[in-house]
Amino acid sequence: MPAPEESVTLRTFGDLILHGYKLTGFCRRCGVHKVIDLAAVRPNRVYVGATFRCKACNGAVEITLSPIATSNSDATPALDKWRER
Ligand SMILES: [Zn+2]
């Protein structure tokens, strides 16, 4: 049975901020990754199916949801972890 913390519902941009997630956009045409400013989006807007456009080329931006790295987990590069063994 999953812990209550693991079954959070992420529906809106407000939920993402609340639960420490970030949204990254990738423009295929420009080959550029950019972090989407969640604070600039209405908090009650549903992020699923939301579309963003690249400011540079006006192309569609693919969005990726990921947890914001905490100080002791994702911030450590994999190579550093290997070196400890
Ligand atoms: Zn672009």
PDB file of the backbone (N, CA, C, O) and the ligand in Angstrom, with CONECT records:
HET     ZN  A 101       1
ATOM      1  N   MET A   1       0.847  -1.194   0.000  1.00  0.00           N
ATOM      2  CA  MET A   1       0.000   0.000   0.000  1.00  0.00           C
ATOM      3  C   MET A   1       0.889   1.254   0.000  1.00  0.00           C
ATOM      4  O   MET A   1       1.772   1.383   0.849  1.00  0.00           O
ATOM      5  N   PRO A   2       0.665   2.162  -0.932  1.00  0.00           N
ATOM      6  CA  PRO A   2       1.530   3.351  -0.979  1.00  0.00           C
ATOM      7  C   PRO A   2       1.273   4.298   0.194  1.00  0.00           C
ATOM      8  O   PRO A   2       0.152   4.410   0.690  1.00  0.00           O
ATOM      9  N   ALA A   3       2.319   4.961   0.615  1.00  0.00           N
ATOM     10  CA  ALA A   3       2.181   5.955   1.687  1.00  0.00           C
ATOM     11  C   ALA A   3       1.363   7.132   1.173  1.00  0.00           C
ATOM     12  O   ALA A   3       1.379   7.434  -0.020  1.00  0.00           O
ATOM     13  N   PRO A   4       0.653   7.788   2.071  1.00  0.00           N
ATOM     14  CA  PRO A   4      -0.196   8.916   1.639  1.00  0.00           C
ATOM     15  C   PRO A   4       0.586   9.986   0.885  1.00  0.00           C
ATOM     16  O   PRO A   4       0.050  10.617  -0.026  1.00  0.00           O
ATOM     17  N   GLU A   5       1.842  10.194   1.255  1.00  0.00           N
ATOM     18  CA  GLU A   5       2.632  11.236   0.600  1.00  0.00           C
ATOM     19  C   GLU A   5       2.892  10.912  -0.863  1.00  0.00           C
ATOM     20  O   GLU A   5       3.101  11.815  -1.673  1.00  0.00           O
ATOM     21  N   GLU A   6       2.880   9.625  -1.205  1.00  0.00           N
ATOM     22  CA  GLU A   6       3.216   9.254  -2.572  1.00  0.00           C
ATOM     23  C   GLU A   6       2.028   9.342  -3.524  1.00  0.00           C
ATOM     24  O   GLU A   6       2.186   9.261  -4.742  1.00  0.00           O
ATOM     25  N   SER A   7       0.848   9.507  -2.958  1.00  0.00           N
ATOM     26  CA  SER A   7      -0.331   9.527  -3.807  1.00  0.00           C
ATOM     27  C   SER A   7      -0.897  10.938  -3.951  1.00  0.00           C
ATOM     28  O   SER A   7      -2.112  11.125  -4.019  1.00  0.00           O
ATOM     29  N   VAL A   8      -0.003  11.929  -3.996  1.00  0.00           N
ATOM     30  CA  VAL A   8      -0.465  13.297  -4.181  1.00  0.00           C
ATOM     31  C   VAL A   8      -1.018  13.467  -5.589  1.00  0.00           C
ATOM     32  O   VAL A   8      -0.551  12.838  -6.539  1.00  0.00           O
ATOM     33  N   THR A   9      -1.997  14.309  -5.701  1.00  0.00           N
ATOM     34  CA  THR A   9      -2.584  14.573  -7.002  1.00  0.00           C
ATOM     35  C   THR A   9      -1.965  15.827  -7.595  1.00  0.00           C
ATOM     36  O   THR A   9      -2.015  16.906  -7.006  1.00  0.00           O
ATOM     37  N   LEU A  10      -1.388  15.661  -8.763  1.00  0.00           N
ATOM     38  CA  LEU A  10      -0.802  16.806  -9.454  1.00  0.00           C
ATOM     39  C   LEU A  10      -1.664  17.106 -10.674  1.00  0.00           C
ATOM     40  O   LEU A  10      -1.620  16.398 -11.680  1.00  0.00           O
ATOM     41  N   ARG A  11      -2.438  18.160 -10.558  1.00  0.00           N
ATOM     42  CA  ARG A  11      -3.325  18.499 -11.679  1.00  0.00           C
ATOM     43  C   ARG A  11      -3.045  19.892 -12.225  1.00  0.00           C
ATOM     44  O   ARG A  11      -3.084  20.129 -13.432  1.00  0.00           O
ATOM     45  N   THR A  12      -2.766  20.797 -11.313  1.00  0.00           N
ATOM     46  CA  THR A  12      -2.635  22.189 -11.729  1.00  0.00           C
ATOM     47  C   THR A  12      -1.212  22.704 -11.499  1.00  0.00           C
ATOM     48  O   THR A  12      -0.402  22.062 -10.831  1.00  0.00           O
ATOM     49  N   PHE A  13      -0.937  23.856 -12.060  1.00  0.00           N
ATOM     50  CA  PHE A  13       0.375  24.466 -11.865  1.00  0.00           C
ATOM     51  C   PHE A  13       0.592  24.805 -10.398  1.00  0.00           C
ATOM     52  O   PHE A  13       1.724  24.768  -9.915  1.00  0.00           O
ATOM     53  N   GLY A  14      -0.474  25.132  -9.687  1.00  0.00           N
ATOM     54  CA  GLY A  14      -0.371  25.382  -8.258  1.00  0.00           C
ATOM     55  C   GLY A  14       0.074  24.135  -7.508  1.00  0.00           C
ATOM     56  O   GLY A  14       0.875  24.219  -6.577  1.00  0.00           O
ATOM     57  N   ASP A  15      -0.444  22.973  -7.912  1.00  0.00           N
ATOM     58  CA  ASP A  15      -0.045  21.700  -7.294  1.00  0.00           C
ATOM     59  C   ASP A  15       1.452  21.456  -7.486  1.00  0.00           C
ATOM     60  O   ASP A  15       2.135  20.993  -6.571  1.00  0.00           O
ATOM     61  N   LEU A  16       1.946  21.765  -8.662  1.00  0.00           N
ATOM     62  CA  LEU A  16       3.366  21.519  -8.956  1.00  0.00           C
ATOM     63  C   LEU A  16       4.252  22.327  -8.028  1.00  0.00           C
ATOM     64  O   LEU A  16       5.235  21.816  -7.491  1.00  0.00           O
ATOM     65  N   ILE A  17       3.899  23.595  -7.842  1.00  0.00           N
ATOM     66  CA  ILE A  17       4.691  24.454  -6.950  1.00  0.00           C
ATOM     67  C   ILE A  17       4.590  23.936  -5.524  1.00  0.00           C
ATOM     68  O   ILE A  17       5.588  23.868  -4.805  1.00  0.00           O
ATOM     69  N   LEU A  18       3.381  23.571  -5.120  1.00  0.00           N
ATOM     70  CA  LEU A  18       3.117  23.113  -3.758  1.00  0.00           C
ATOM     71  C   LEU A  18       3.930  21.869  -3.420  1.00  0.00           C
ATOM     72  O   LEU A  18       4.421  21.735  -2.299  1.00  0.00           O
ATOM     73  N   HIS A  19       4.072  20.968  -4.371  1.00  0.00           N
ATOM     74  CA  HIS A  19       4.738  19.696  -4.099  1.00  0.00           C
ATOM     75  C   HIS A  19       6.188  19.673  -4.585  1.00  0.00           C
ATOM     76  O   HIS A  19       6.810  18.611  -4.611  1.00  0.00           O
ATOM     77  N   GLY A  20       6.727  20.816  -4.964  1.00  0.00           N
ATOM     78  CA  GLY A  20       8.146  20.900  -5.283  1.00  0.00           C
ATOM     79  C   GLY A  20       8.528  20.311  -6.629  1.00  0.00           C
ATOM     80  O   GLY A  20       9.566  19.660  -6.755  1.00  0.00           O
ATOM     81  N   TYR A  21       7.701  20.534  -7.626  1.00  0.00           N
ATOM     82  CA  TYR A  21       8.050  20.062  -8.960  1.00  0.00           C
ATOM     83  C   TYR A  21       8.413  21.232  -9.844  1.00  0.00           C
ATOM     84  O   TYR A  21       8.025  22.374  -9.596  1.00  0.00           O
ATOM     85  N   LYS A  22       9.172  20.919 -10.884  1.00  0.00           N
ATOM     86  CA  LYS A  22       9.459  21.952 -11.872  1.00  0.00           C
ATOM     87  C   LYS A  22       9.074  21.421 -13.244  1.00  0.00           C
ATOM     88  O   LYS A  22       8.990  20.214 -13.473  1.00  0.00           O
ATOM     89  N   LEU A  23       8.846  22.350 -14.133  1.00  0.00           N
ATOM     90  CA  LEU A  23       8.440  21.990 -15.481  1.00  0.00           C
ATOM     91  C   LEU A  23       9.505  22.517 -16.436  1.00  0.00           C
ATOM     92  O   LEU A  23       9.841  23.701 -16.428  1.00  0.00           O
ATOM     93  N   THR A  24      10.023  21.617 -17.253  1.00  0.00           N
ATOM     94  CA  THR A  24      11.045  22.015 -18.213  1.00  0.00           C
ATOM     95  C   THR A  24      10.482  21.880 -19.613  1.00  0.00           C
ATOM     96  O   THR A  24       9.807  20.900 -19.928  1.00  0.00           O
ATOM     97  N   GLY A  25      10.756  22.852 -20.441  1.00  0.00           N
ATOM     98  CA  GLY A  25      10.296  22.807 -21.817  1.00  0.00           C
ATOM     99  C   GLY A  25      11.454  22.584 -22.765  1.00  0.00           C
ATOM    100  O   GLY A  25      12.550  23.110 -22.570  1.00  0.00           O
ATOM    101  N   PHE A  26      11.193  21.792 -23.803  1.00  0.00           N
ATOM    102  CA  PHE A  26      12.236  21.549 -24.804  1.00  0.00           C
ATOM    103  C   PHE A  26      11.704  21.896 -26.177  1.00  0.00           C
ATOM    104  O   PHE A  26      10.689  21.359 -26.621  1.00  0.00           O
ATOM    105  N   CYS A  27      12.399  22.799 -26.841  1.00  0.00           N
ATOM    106  CA  CYS A  27      12.038  23.135 -28.218  1.00  0.00           C
ATOM    107  C   CYS A  27      12.886  22.297 -29.151  1.00  0.00           C
ATOM    108  O   CYS A  27      14.108  22.440 -29.200  1.00  0.00           O
ATOM    109  N   ARG A  28      12.225  21.422 -29.889  1.00  0.00           N
ATOM    110  CA  ARG A  28      12.928  20.517 -30.789  1.00  0.00           C
ATOM    111  C   ARG A  28      13.630  21.299 -31.911  1.00  0.00           C
ATOM    112  O   ARG A  28      14.740  20.961 -32.321  1.00  0.00           O
ATOM    113  N   ARG A  29      12.960  22.345 -32.392  1.00  0.00           N
ATOM    114  CA  ARG A  29      13.493  23.089 -33.522  1.00  0.00           C
ATOM    115  C   ARG A  29      14.763  23.849 -33.142  1.00  0.00           C
ATOM    116  O   ARG A  29      15.719  23.907 -33.914  1.00  0.00           O
ATOM    117  N   CYS A  30      14.759  24.434 -31.935  1.00  0.00           N
ATOM    118  CA  CYS A  30      15.941  25.181 -31.485  1.00  0.00           C
ATOM    119  C   CYS A  30      16.927  24.283 -30.763  1.00  0.00           C
ATOM    120  O   CYS A  30      18.099  24.633 -30.629  1.00  0.00           O
ATOM    121  N   GLY A  31      16.465  23.118 -30.293  1.00  0.00           N
ATOM    122  CA  GLY A  31      17.319  22.243 -29.514  1.00  0.00           C
ATOM    123  C   GLY A  31      17.673  22.845 -28.167  1.00  0.00           C
ATOM    124  O   GLY A  31      18.770  22.634 -27.650  1.00  0.00           O
ATOM    125  N   VAL A  32      16.735  23.597 -27.601  1.00  0.00           N
ATOM    126  CA  VAL A  32      17.013  24.318 -26.362  1.00  0.00           C
ATOM    127  C   VAL A  32      16.075  23.870 -25.244  1.00  0.00           C
ATOM    128  O   VAL A  32      14.869  23.725 -25.443  1.00  0.00           O
ATOM    129  N   HIS A  33      16.654  23.656 -24.072  1.00  0.00           N
ATOM    130  CA  HIS A  33      15.888  23.365 -22.866  1.00  0.00           C
ATOM    131  C   HIS A  33      15.697  24.647 -22.076  1.00  0.00           C
ATOM    132  O   HIS A  33      16.629  25.438 -21.931  1.00  0.00           O
ATOM    133  N   LYS A  34      14.495  24.853 -21.567  1.00  0.00           N
ATOM    134  CA  LYS A  34      14.278  26.001 -20.694  1.00  0.00           C
ATOM    135  C   LYS A  34      13.326  25.618 -19.580  1.00  0.00           C
ATOM    136  O   LYS A  34      12.382  24.855 -19.787  1.00  0.00           O
ATOM    137  N   VAL A  35      13.582  26.152 -18.399  1.00  0.00           N
ATOM    138  CA  VAL A  35      12.693  25.926 -17.276  1.00  0.00           C
ATOM    139  C   VAL A  35      11.504  26.870 -17.412  1.00  0.00           C
ATOM    140  O   VAL A  35      11.663  28.066 -17.658  1.00  0.00           O
ATOM    141  N   ILE A  36      10.315  26.309 -17.246  1.00  0.00           N
ATOM    142  CA  ILE A  36       9.110  27.119 -17.348  1.00  0.00           C
ATOM    143  C   ILE A  36       8.817  27.759 -15.998  1.00  0.00           C
ATOM    144  O   ILE A  36       8.813  27.086 -14.967  1.00  0.00           O
ATOM    145  N   ASP A  37       8.574  29.049 -16.014  1.00  0.00           N
ATOM    146  CA  ASP A  37       8.315  29.789 -14.787  1.00  0.00           C
ATOM    147  C   ASP A  37       6.885  29.510 -14.316  1.00  0.00           C
ATOM    148  O   ASP A  37       5.921  30.111 -14.790  1.00  0.00           O
ATOM    149  N   LEU A  38       6.784  28.571 -13.360  1.00  0.00           N
ATOM    150  CA  LEU A  38       5.459  28.162 -12.890  1.00  0.00           C
ATOM    151  C   LEU A  38       4.722  29.306 -12.201  1.00  0.00           C
ATOM    152  O   LEU A  38       3.494  29.378 -12.232  1.00  0.00           O
ATOM    153  N   ALA A  39       5.480  30.186 -11.589  1.00  0.00           N
ATOM    154  CA  ALA A  39       4.861  31.293 -10.870  1.00  0.00           C
ATOM    155  C   ALA A  39       4.169  32.264 -11.823  1.00  0.00           C
ATOM    156  O   ALA A  39       3.316  33.050 -11.410  1.00  0.00           O
ATOM    157  N   ALA A  40       4.543  32.203 -13.102  1.00  0.00           N
ATOM    158  CA  ALA A  40       3.956  33.117 -14.068  1.00  0.00           C
ATOM    159  C   ALA A  40       2.651  32.572 -14.658  1.00  0.00           C
ATOM    160  O   ALA A  40       1.957  33.269 -15.398  1.00  0.00           O
ATOM    161  N   VAL A  41       2.323  31.313 -14.320  1.00  0.00           N
ATOM    162  CA  VAL A  41       1.108  30.694 -14.835  1.00  0.00           C
ATOM    163  C   VAL A  41       0.035  30.732 -13.743  1.00  0.00           C
ATOM    164  O   VAL A  41       0.344  30.623 -12.557  1.00  0.00           O
ATOM    165  N   ARG A  42      -1.206  30.887 -14.148  1.00  0.00           N
ATOM    166  CA  ARG A  42      -2.306  30.875 -13.175  1.00  0.00           C
ATOM    167  C   ARG A  42      -2.257  29.563 -12.377  1.00  0.00           C
ATOM    168  O   ARG A  42      -2.211  28.491 -12.981  1.00  0.00           O
ATOM    169  N   PRO A  43      -2.265  29.619 -11.039  1.00  0.00           N
ATOM    170  CA  PRO A  43      -2.118  28.414 -10.215  1.00  0.00           C
ATOM    171  C   PRO A  43      -3.222  27.387 -10.425  1.00  0.00           C
ATOM    172  O   PRO A  43      -2.991  26.195 -10.225  1.00  0.00           O
ATOM    173  N   ASN A  44      -4.407  27.817 -10.820  1.00  0.00           N
ATOM    174  CA  ASN A  44      -5.508  26.865 -10.979  1.00  0.00           C
ATOM    175  C   ASN A  44      -5.623  26.318 -12.398  1.00  0.00           C
ATOM    176  O   ASN A  44      -6.580  25.614 -12.721  1.00  0.00           O
ATOM    177  N   ARG A  45      -4.648  26.641 -13.244  1.00  0.00           N
ATOM    178  CA  ARG A  45      -4.646  26.108 -14.599  1.00  0.00           C
ATOM    179  C   ARG A  45      -4.140  24.666 -14.571  1.00  0.00           C
ATOM    180  O   ARG A  45      -3.115  24.379 -13.951  1.00  0.00           O
ATOM    181  N   VAL A  46      -4.851  23.763 -15.238  1.00  0.00           N
ATOM    182  CA  VAL A  46      -4.444  22.359 -15.298  1.00  0.00           C
ATOM    183  C   VAL A  46      -3.249  22.227 -16.244  1.00  0.00           C
ATOM    184  O   VAL A  46      -3.296  22.673 -17.390  1.00  0.00           O
ATOM    185  N   TYR A  47      -2.178  21.607 -15.742  1.00  0.00           N
ATOM    186  CA  TYR A  47      -0.967  21.555 -16.571  1.00  0.00           C
ATOM    187  C   TYR A  47      -1.010  20.430 -17.594  1.00  0.00           C
ATOM    188  O   TYR A  47      -0.334  20.496 -18.620  1.00  0.00           O
ATOM    189  N   VAL A  48      -1.811  19.387 -17.317  1.00  0.00           N
ATOM    190  CA  VAL A  48      -1.897  18.277 -18.262  1.00  0.00           C
ATOM    191  C   VAL A  48      -2.539  18.783 -19.553  1.00  0.00           C
ATOM    192  O   VAL A  48      -3.653  19.307 -19.542  1.00  0.00           O
ATOM    193  N   GLY A  49      -1.834  18.620 -20.642  1.00  0.00           N
ATOM    194  CA  GLY A  49      -2.349  19.079 -21.923  1.00  0.00           C
ATOM    195  C   GLY A  49      -2.063  20.537 -22.211  1.00  0.00           C
ATOM    196  O   GLY A  49      -2.387  21.040 -23.287  1.00  0.00           O
ATOM    197  N   ALA A  50      -1.454  21.220 -21.246  1.00  0.00           N
ATOM    198  CA  ALA A  50      -1.109  22.614 -21.488  1.00  0.00           C
ATOM    199  C   ALA A  50       0.007  22.679 -22.518  1.00  0.00           C
ATOM    200  O   ALA A  50       0.910  21.842 -22.519  1.00  0.00           O
ATOM    201  N   THR A  51      -0.054  23.661 -23.384  1.00  0.00           N
ATOM    202  CA  THR A  51       0.973  23.782 -24.418  1.00  0.00           C
ATOM    203  C   THR A  51       1.702  25.116 -24.275  1.00  0.00           C
ATOM    204  O   THR A  51       1.125  26.134 -23.894  1.00  0.00           O
ATOM    205  N   PHE A  52       2.971  25.067 -24.591  1.00  0.00           N
ATOM    206  CA  PHE A  52       3.776  26.272 -24.556  1.00  0.00           C
ATOM    207  C   PHE A  52       4.422  26.445 -25.922  1.00  0.00           C
ATOM    208  O   PHE A  52       4.675  25.479 -26.642  1.00  0.00           O
ATOM    209  N   ARG A  53       4.681  27.702 -26.254  1.00  0.00           N
ATOM    210  CA  ARG A  53       5.322  27.981 -27.540  1.00  0.00           C
ATOM    211  C   ARG A  53       6.670  28.625 -27.305  1.00  0.00           C
ATOM    212  O   ARG A  53       6.845  29.436 -26.396  1.00  0.00           O
ATOM    213  N   CYS A  54       7.614  28.250 -28.141  1.00  0.00           N
ATOM    214  CA  CYS A  54       8.958  28.803 -28.067  1.00  0.00           C
ATOM    215  C   CYS A  54       8.923  30.276 -28.469  1.00  0.00           C
ATOM    216  O   CYS A  54       8.335  30.649 -29.484  1.00  0.00           O
ATOM    217  N   LYS A  55       9.566  31.099 -27.647  1.00  0.00           N
ATOM    218  CA  LYS A  55       9.580  32.523 -27.955  1.00  0.00           C
ATOM    219  C   LYS A  55      10.431  32.818 -29.185  1.00  0.00           C
ATOM    220  O   LYS A  55      10.173  33.774 -29.916  1.00  0.00           O
ATOM    221  N   ALA A  56      11.442  31.993 -29.403  1.00  0.00           N
ATOM    222  CA  ALA A  56      12.376  32.256 -30.493  1.00  0.00           C
ATOM    223  C   ALA A  56      11.802  31.874 -31.851  1.00  0.00           C
ATOM    224  O   ALA A  56      11.897  32.644 -32.807  1.00  0.00           O
ATOM    225  N   CYS A  57      11.199  30.672 -31.940  1.00  0.00           N
ATOM    226  CA  CYS A  57      10.767  30.187 -33.255  1.00  0.00           C
ATOM    227  C   CYS A  57       9.263  29.939 -33.318  1.00  0.00           C
ATOM    228  O   CYS A  57       8.741  29.575 -34.372  1.00  0.00           O
ATOM    229  N   ASN A  58       8.562  30.133 -32.203  1.00  0.00           N
ATOM    230  CA  ASN A  58       7.116  29.928 -32.129  1.00  0.00           C
ATOM    231  C   ASN A  58       6.720  28.471 -32.344  1.00  0.00           C
ATOM    232  O   ASN A  58       5.558  28.180 -32.628  1.00  0.00           O
ATOM    233  N   GLY A  59       7.685  27.550 -32.210  1.00  0.00           N
ATOM    234  CA  GLY A  59       7.394  26.131 -32.343  1.00  0.00           C
ATOM    235  C   GLY A  59       6.809  25.585 -31.050  1.00  0.00           C
ATOM    236  O   GLY A  59       6.896  26.210 -29.993  1.00  0.00           O
ATOM    237  N   ALA A  60       6.206  24.393 -31.160  1.00  0.00           N
ATOM    238  CA  ALA A  60       5.645  23.754 -29.972  1.00  0.00           C
ATOM    239  C   ALA A  60       6.762  23.300 -29.047  1.00  0.00           C
ATOM    240  O   ALA A  60       7.800  22.815 -29.497  1.00  0.00           O
ATOM    241  N   VAL A  61       6.537  23.463 -27.751  1.00  0.00           N
ATOM    242  CA  VAL A  61       7.529  23.090 -26.750  1.00  0.00           C
ATOM    243  C   VAL A  61       7.049  21.841 -26.016  1.00  0.00           C
ATOM    244  O   VAL A  61       5.927  21.804 -25.513  1.00  0.00           O
ATOM    245  N   GLU A  62       7.896  20.824 -25.957  1.00  0.00           N
ATOM    246  CA  GLU A  62       7.561  19.615 -25.200  1.00  0.00           C
ATOM    247  C   GLU A  62       7.875  19.863 -23.739  1.00  0.00           C
ATOM    248  O   GLU A  62       8.964  20.326 -23.401  1.00  0.00           O
ATOM    249  N   ILE A  63       6.916  19.551 -22.868  1.00  0.00           N
ATOM    250  CA  ILE A  63       7.166  19.814 -21.455  1.00  0.00           C
ATOM    251  C   ILE A  63       7.435  18.528 -20.695  1.00  0.00           C
ATOM    252  O   ILE A  63       6.849  17.483 -20.976  1.00  0.00           O
ATOM    253  N   THR A  64       8.331  18.627 -19.728  1.00  0.00           N
ATOM    254  CA  THR A  64       8.718  17.504 -18.893  1.00  0.00           C
ATOM    255  C   THR A  64       8.592  17.908 -17.437  1.00  0.00           C
ATOM    256  O   THR A  64       9.068  18.965 -17.024  1.00  0.00           O
ATOM    257  N   LEU A  65       7.943  17.049 -16.668  1.00  0.00           N
ATOM    258  CA  LEU A  65       7.754  17.316 -15.249  1.00  0.00           C
ATOM    259  C   LEU A  65       8.816  16.567 -14.458  1.00  0.00           C
ATOM    260  O   LEU A  65       9.055  15.385 -14.708  1.00  0.00           O
ATOM    261  N   SER A  66       9.450  17.232 -13.517  1.00  0.00           N
ATOM    262  CA  SER A  66      10.433  16.550 -12.674  1.00  0.00           C
ATOM    263  C   SER A  66      10.485  17.190 -11.299  1.00  0.00           C
ATOM    264  O   SER A  66      10.225  18.384 -11.151  1.00  0.00           O
ATOM    265  N   PRO A  67      10.824  16.388 -10.289  1.00  0.00           N
ATOM    266  CA  PRO A  67      10.946  16.955  -8.951  1.00  0.00           C
ATOM    267  C   PRO A  67      12.149  17.877  -8.877  1.00  0.00           C
ATOM    268  O   PRO A  67      13.178  17.611  -9.498  1.00  0.00           O
ATOM    269  N   ILE A  68      12.027  18.946  -8.131  1.00  0.00           N
ATOM    270  CA  ILE A  68      13.167  19.826  -7.927  1.00  0.00           C
ATOM    271  C   ILE A  68      14.188  19.087  -7.079  1.00  0.00           C
ATOM    272  O   ILE A  68      13.850  18.539  -6.029  1.00  0.00           O
ATOM    273  N   ALA A  69      15.444  19.072  -7.535  1.00  0.00           N
ATOM    274  CA  ALA A  69      16.494  18.321  -6.843  1.00  0.00           C
ATOM    275  C   ALA A  69      16.702  18.867  -5.435  1.00  0.00           C
ATOM    276  O   ALA A  69      16.788  20.077  -5.225  1.00  0.00           O
ATOM    277  N   THR A  70      16.780  17.960  -4.492  1.00  0.00           N
ATOM    278  CA  THR A  70      17.078  18.381  -3.128  1.00  0.00           C
ATOM    279  C   THR A  70      18.584  18.311  -2.910  1.00  0.00           C
ATOM    280  O   THR A  70      19.313  17.767  -3.740  1.00  0.00           O
ATOM    281  N   SER A  71      19.037  18.852  -1.813  1.00  0.00           N
ATOM    282  CA  SER A  71      20.470  19.019  -1.594  1.00  0.00           C
ATOM    283  C   SER A  71      21.218  17.694  -1.536  1.00  0.00           C
ATOM    284  O   SER A  71      22.415  17.662  -1.820  1.00  0.00           O
ATOM    285  N   ASN A  72      20.549  16.595  -1.175  1.00  0.00           N
ATOM    286  CA  ASN A  72      21.295  15.357  -0.943  1.00  0.00           C
ATOM    287  C   ASN A  72      20.961  14.229  -1.924  1.00  0.00           C
ATOM    288  O   ASN A  72      21.409  13.100  -1.720  1.00  0.00           O
ATOM    289  N   SER A  73      20.192  14.500  -2.976  1.00  0.00           N
ATOM    290  CA  SER A  73      19.884  13.390  -3.871  1.00  0.00           C
ATOM    291  C   SER A  73      20.361  13.629  -5.309  1.00  0.00           C
ATOM    292  O   SER A  73      21.497  13.303  -5.655  1.00  0.00           O
ATOM    293  N   ASP A  74      19.494  14.193  -6.128  1.00  0.00           N
ATOM    294  CA  ASP A  74      19.808  14.300  -7.552  1.00  0.00           C
ATOM    295  C   ASP A  74      20.965  15.246  -7.872  1.00  0.00           C
ATOM    296  O   ASP A  74      21.525  15.208  -8.968  1.00  0.00           O
ATOM    297  N   ALA A  75      21.311  16.082  -6.917  1.00  0.00           N
ATOM    298  CA  ALA A  75      22.357  17.064  -7.193  1.00  0.00           C
ATOM    299  C   ALA A  75      23.716  16.407  -7.342  1.00  0.00           C
ATOM    300  O   ALA A  75      24.617  16.981  -7.955  1.00  0.00           O
ATOM    301  N   THR A  76      23.879  15.196  -6.784  1.00  0.00           N
ATOM    302  CA  THR A  76      25.164  14.514  -6.867  1.00  0.00           C
ATOM    303  C   THR A  76      25.297  13.798  -8.204  1.00  0.00           C
ATOM    304  O   THR A  76      24.459  12.961  -8.537  1.00  0.00           O
ATOM    305  N   PRO A  77      26.328  14.109  -8.971  1.00  0.00           N
ATOM    306  CA  PRO A  77      26.528  13.419 -10.249  1.00  0.00           C
ATOM    307  C   PRO A  77      26.792  11.937 -10.033  1.00  0.00           C
ATOM    308  O   PRO A  77      27.362  11.542  -9.017  1.00  0.00           O
ATOM    309  N   ALA A  78      26.377  11.123 -10.991  1.00  0.00           N
ATOM    310  CA  ALA A  78      26.515   9.674 -10.853  1.00  0.00           C
ATOM    311  C   ALA A  78      27.965   9.255 -10.680  1.00  0.00           C
ATOM    312  O   ALA A  78      28.258   8.312  -9.946  1.00  0.00           O
ATOM    313  N   LEU A  79      28.875   9.952 -11.353  1.00  0.00           N
ATOM    314  CA  LEU A  79      30.276   9.574 -11.281  1.00  0.00           C
ATOM    315  C   LEU A  79      30.821   9.706  -9.858  1.00  0.00           C
ATOM    316  O   LEU A  79      31.633   8.888  -9.424  1.00  0.00           O
ATOM    317  N   ASP A  80      30.380  10.724  -9.140  1.00  0.00           N
ATOM    318  CA  ASP A  80      30.824  10.891  -7.761  1.00  0.00           C
ATOM    319  C   ASP A  80      30.373   9.749  -6.886  1.00  0.00           C
ATOM    320  O   ASP A  80      31.101   9.331  -5.985  1.00  0.00           O
ATOM    321  N   LYS A  81      29.168   9.231  -7.140  1.00  0.00           N
ATOM    322  CA  LYS A  81      28.654   8.113  -6.353  1.00  0.00           C
ATOM    323  C   LYS A  81      29.466   6.849  -6.616  1.00  0.00           C
ATOM    324  O   LYS A  81      29.726   6.058  -5.709  1.00  0.00           O
ATOM    325  N   TRP A  82      29.858   6.679  -7.869  1.00  0.00           N
ATOM    326  CA  TRP A  82      30.641   5.494  -8.209  1.00  0.00           C
ATOM    327  C   TRP A  82      32.010   5.506  -7.532  1.00  0.00           C
ATOM    328  O   TRP A  82      32.523   4.479  -7.088  1.00  0.00           O
ATOM    329  N   ARG A  83      32.582   6.716  -7.471  1.00  0.00           N
ATOM    330  CA  ARG A  83      33.934   6.849  -6.964  1.00  0.00           C
ATOM    331  C   ARG A  83      34.044   6.424  -5.491  1.00  0.00           C
ATOM    332  O   ARG A  83      35.115   6.028  -5.031  1.00  0.00           O
ATOM    333  N   GLU A  84      32.933   6.510  -4.764  1.00  0.00           N
ATOM    334  CA  GLU A  84      32.980   6.195  -3.333  1.00  0.00           C
ATOM    335  C   GLU A  84      33.214   4.716  -3.086  1.00  0.00           C
ATOM    336  O   GLU A  84      33.675   4.346  -2.007  1.00  0.00           O
ATOM    337  N   ARG A  85      32.913   3.866  -4.042  1.00  0.00           N
ATOM    338  CA  ARG A  85      33.009   2.418  -3.799  1.00  0.00           C
ATOM    339  C   ARG A  85      34.413   1.870  -4.054  1.00  0.00           C
ATOM    340  O   ARG A  85      34.647   0.672  -3.892  1.00  0.00           O
TER     341      ARG A  85
HETATM  342 ZN    ZN A 101      12.360  27.266 -30.663  1.00  0.00          ZN2+
END
